Amino acid sequence: MDACFCGLLLLWTVLPLYGREHTAKKEEYGLGYSSEITAPESEVLEAIDDVVNDGIIQGSKEYNKDKYIDKASPADSSPFFSQWTGPGRVFYKVREKVLAPTNFKDSNDEGTLAVRYVVQSKTAQQTIVRVDAVFVEDFRRTVHPSNGGVESAEFKDIQDHVDTIESEKKQSAESEKHRQEELAKQALERKNQEAQAAALTASETLDQRVVDLRHQLERVVKAPGGQLKSAPFQSATNLKSLDPGAQLVILIITPYWYGVETEDGQHGWIHHSQVEPLP
């Protein structure tokens, strides 16, 4: 009788959980947990990898003081689940030598707690995640199905990781946007500075050109002064006596005389020898 009973329990172990949901549903054990996550498969796989390798199993504990079961390890497979032949990718997390974990039906001995995660892409932004958990005693090999506590807690942990990834992506995108805005602002500031520098250079060039023209076209009367003539020869009538330092603008140039305009607007002629360039 005992051998038959153990055989039935072993058969329970290897049958797919989804294949016996009609039996487990009455007892509310062994149903597993399956739901969609609104995120691309790549992000969910990243979250699954974090959860599988975090070393803990949520939703169960050994002692009242515990928050969860620790010292769990990732695994490539588990003999407590039938081989997965459906679509998607499968991951496992296992904790051996765990003592009567909570939320498993009638668990009262030491054994192995195994969790299986199945990830299936539904659409570009929707991913299905199924989580199943089982506890198997080491000595009697009794299979204890889960009441869903581990599965729902582990699924929530996956969802939390996905939310964190989404938040980090959003923050990264906002940071990149801010960085690009700052770069654009800096580029605009540099452009404005370059334009101002170019304008200043042009202004300085113009000012220098004005100075050069003044040196070319203006003269000052030498000491002790000179005479503004009505025509370019010595015998011409004197129009005005010019004091030393008086500034004149050259209007006409001849070999010996300048036709000039005085500061008060009077026109006349003065000999080259009586003037000199501006200082």
Summary of the structure (lengths in Angstrom):
residues: 279
radius of gyration: 48.7
end to end distance: 127.1
largest distance: 154.0
contacts: 796
relative contact order: 0.11
helix: 39%
strand: 30%
